Amino acid sequence: MSDVRSFLWLIPALPLTAAVFIASFGPRWLRRHSHWPCILATAGACVVAFMAFHSVHDGVSHFVSAHHGGAAEGEAAPDPHPHKTAVYYEWFKVGEAGTGHGVDVGIALNADALSTTMALMVTFIGTLIAVYSAGYMRGDEGYARFFAEVSLFVFMMTTLVLADNFALLYLGWEGVGLSSYLLIGFWFAKPAAAAAARKAFLVTRIGDVGLFLGILLLWSSFGHHLDYQNIFQSVKAAEEAKTLDYGLLTTACLLLMCGAVGKSAQFPLHVWLPDAMEGPTPVSALIHAATMVTAGVYLVARCTPLFMLAPNAQVVVATLGAITMVLAALIALTQNDLKRVLAYSTLSQLGYMFVALGSGVASAGKAFVTFAVVAAMFHLFTHAFFKALLFLSAGSVMHAMGHVIDMRRFSGLRKVLPHTHWTFLCGAFTLAGFPLLSGFWSKDAILDAAWTAGHRADHYAAWYLVLWFAGLATAGLTAFYTFRAYFLTFWGEVRIPHEAFEHHHGHGEHGGHSDRDGHGETPRLESPPVMTVPLMILSVFALGIGAALGPTGLFEHFVAHTPGFPPPETESLNWSMMLLSTLVGLGGIGVAYWMYVRQPELPGRLADAAKGFYQLSLNKFHIDELYELFVLKPLAGFTTFARIFDLNVLDGLVDLTGYMLRWLGFLARPVQNGLVQFYALAMVLGMTVFLIALLLKL
Amino acid sequence: MSGLFLLLLALPLGTAVASALLGSGRAAAVRWLSLGSALASLLLATILSVQFAAARLDQTSTDAKSPSTFPDEWIRFSTRTNLLPLHTTANGTVDSAIQFYVGIDGLNVWLILLTALLMVSSVLVSWTAITERVNEFHAWLFVLQLGMTGVFASFDIILFYAFFELTLVPLFFLIGIWGGPQRQYAARKFFIYTLTGSLVTLLGIVSLALTLPQIESQRDPTRTPLLTFAIPELIAKVDALNDKLPKDIQELEQAPPDFEPHLLKERRERLDSWHRVQMWVFLAMMCGFAVKVPMVPVHTWLPLAHVEAPTAGSVLLAGVLLKLGTYGFLRLCVPLAPDASLRIGAPLLGGLAVVGILYGAFCALAQDDVKKLVAYSSVSHLGYCMLGLFALNEVGMTGSLMQMINHGLSTGALFLLVGMLYERYHTRKMADYGGMGSRLHLMAVFMVFITMSSVGLPGLNGFLGEWLVISGMYDFTGTQVRGTLLAGLSAVGVVLGAWYMLTMVRQIFFGPLKEPHREGHGVIGDLNGRELATLVPLAVLCLALGVYPKPFFKAVSPEIRVLAGIADAARRRAAAEQSPVPPRDIRQAATATEKK
């Protein structure tokens, strides 16, 4: 296989070309066919990503075989961290990097275990979602715009994960923020969508400023470099020479974490993600579940060499993750909007990943760091599949129900949407951590990481045990709210909102296939195959990928070979942990079954009994209102003050100066009265005074 | 080629005269003449700047030692003739004069191109917006172009000042005659405010030019130094004094045999007085430039002038005229008063820049008038220019210069868009609008694009400027100011900037359609061909600068390096003064540079 560097650039370039192509020709000429460039480009990028992945994988196997079998004579020892970096182009360069205190940034891509895994995942899921969108978005006025923006997103996301330096990562980082803004506001005439788009951009930008400052701090303190390897190496060198300023490094890590917290919607910057559900559902699946929101996890994983030296930053990461994990799960218990349940579930699962990232403390053994980070990445990987599946299934429900997504308005859709029912169930079982499915393996690894940190860490050990317990409890909550949503949607009596039929009649060509028996006993409103086939493919992956890659160790043994990760050691499966989490998960499912199928009046009674908590959860713990009260209101007050101050005080002073001068002139005006006699008198008087002064001096 | 460059100055002048002579009856002829002239200027400026940049791109040897001052040969396409001879030698040659000295170097090349580009946009956007006294309007517009280009091109300090003041007159009339309801108040305020400031600048400039020969002759009575107003020579003289005066003292301190206490005292006093001169010169120059930038708190003329000015006036005011202030700091203040720039400039102007970034953003957030919002955003953005400039290092000053161009492109485009919106609906109140995205597709696309450039999205131009400016300040070396603190605070402006811009976009272009009430006009159409022609070049350049900034950086880098070198020398002097025995590394660095 040819050098990976010769084709790596195609991964972002293909979607970019598609985006430009669709934006230029979509609205006029492509119209209904605008999805083709997007699908082809994303699929092409997926193929290239697989080639890149394969090339890195070859490197890893080469190392492993050489490591076990001993390197052949006369051959250089293979790199334990196979990676290839290519600088395609000089982006910006001022002065000389390094000792010259300058900035030198290239468009440089990097193929290593972590980046190719992410790129493969993004493009694979992106392709499936692009296909699904061709059905979901059919007939929409902005069809071409949608696919242009999705292509732009794929370009930015692949740039983010493949970037070899922090500046290019930041480009991707902000770029996915832009795509997210454009796609949340896709139906911009809807006030809620317009507001949500702006909110998402602004809230994530608050975190981005932290990331920006963190990058600058790394640049300015560790040798004026921006590429990963140089920064990591100079930090490592400083550590080995015992000259590392740990306070500085912790600050830098916390600043980087701010960016991760914003992008991955962790507490306290999580408020934008639930509102982002105003965007089209494929967008929610692609951007706000599977890929973009995991960028924060990727960033922290990428910076493992930094974080493992800053245990204080790690504990903050783990704690914020745990808060989000529990809080979001509690909110998800009572939400009525199916997509919002899933959105809060995304928050909660991302919280798990952050707990794992924060648990990988070096004091528990260098190998353990890799174990914990790989656990986070593995959950990221499986979560991308099953959460995309759940969102797309919810989208299929929404599509069929005429854009109604409130679970109080429909139920018993098992027979109405048979395919969607099955795919949603697959996703639900996986999310709930049902034994041997994907979510089970990855969640288990995270719990294992927190447990180990709780026993082996030098500092905060007890706290990590608390986090472990929170994770276990959240596993139960997860199983419960997932199956609550499932039972409410697919079980019980068949209820279908009237919009479902209006919608289908309204768009003749849109849902024509379902009109045949639209008013029968159990009307068939199932979505077209272009939507259900991607769902089925995703189902297979969601169910099986965990078992295929987790217990076999394939994922761990590959990703652990990312440059900068300490060498791993094989950890045996923790059977008791698995048993425990299985019990908790099954318990959650059981309770949901009991409450929503066997005793449907029970939830109402419970809500009445625990009214305070129920209201708190339903209102999302009033965090939005707290922001309104403590941030937005004071800010509005302050800006109004600034406006009035500027107009009246600062500008007033200027005007006052003008008036003062005028007034002085007014005082002096009588002197210029135009009488020649007066001027003569003044002259004589002046001369006299002058002469007297002169005489006195003499 | 210097003839071509002179043509760039002569063309606006000729067009101004011609369009004034054409008379008010022939509006169409005036417009076409103006467009032709503006396009010709743009072509000339493009040819010259491409030549300049190409030559710089060819220079591959970047590791060559940067000189300590600006060599004359770096000024390309230059013309240098005596305007007012001051001293003649025995054989009749003039050796001291106020000169007409113009040319192109790295600091002004892009600003001259920007001026020519925005002139085309200004002429096009006035095509239908200006219907009264068309010939006078265009005449003033081209006088303004002459003034702006002249300021950037001048290498004689008196010529610089003359052009600097020349820009006031046309803008005064542009605002006062073709402006909004409060136009006369706005024009008067703008004129008096900026004139007052720049008179103090004149004082500073002249006193520096007059004081330098005095100090030189005190130091070396055998020579009779000549009065000069040429900027490169002034800089060389300042640099020499900065270098020699402390050495004179050292020489006495280290050579005790014929030790003369009164001589040492005299030399110390001379150094002190030189420092005082620098400080006063800096403060005096600051007055005019700070008002022009404008720095908070002397910015209040700006929002008013912007709101009242016709669109073309706003575009040129924001796009070019404000840069005269920052350019003045870069061209004159830093190299002519390096010690004062470090001691006073970095803490005072750096601090005020951060205040301006935040304060301007807060004010912008509170506005309901979209033009005022953009005006306050200028206050905020110019804060970044100043912040990078007074980081006094290569990264920061390059970022500052880039941010000047960025602001010219993106805010110029914003004022154009606002003007186009106003021309359609005759209101600038944001609350009157809603959901215009579904009515004006193309305008919405451009607005979102320019907004992203303005808020610094990577891949577009604004990002690189912000990145370099904040990096530069982050990396500020010296005890005069906490660079990390200023940089950190200024980064908050990045969020606030996105906040007000996106609020504006959401209010006007998103949401359900709500058109302002208007009296019986026809159907409101999307952007037409002429309007696209005004916007597209700016948008393309925003993207081009964002993805391929190499020519920009290469062209400015030698001059910026010299400036950074001058500032570093000032840093070494300041450090040496603070600790009587200089720290070893600084002394080594100092000796290392001396050897070279």
Interface residues (C-beta under 8 A of the other chain):
Chain A: E90 W91 F92 K93 V94 G95 E96 H101 G102 V103 A167 Y170 L171 E174 G175 L178 Y181 L182 G185 F188 A189 K190 P191 A193 A194 A195 A197 R198 F201 L202 R205 I206 D208 V209 F212 L213 L216 L217 W219 S220 H224 L635 F638 T639 T640 A642 R643 D646 L650 D651 V654 G658
Chain B: T62 K189 I192 Y193 P297 H299 T300 W301 P303 L304 Y359 F362 C363 L365 A366 Q367 N393 E394 V395 T398 G399 G435 G437 S438 V448 M452 L457 P458 G459 F463 L464 W467 L468 I470 S471 Y474 D475 T484 A487 G488 A491 V492 V494 V495 A498 W499 L502 T503 V505 R506 F509 F510 G511 P512 L513 V547 P549 K550 F553 S557 R561
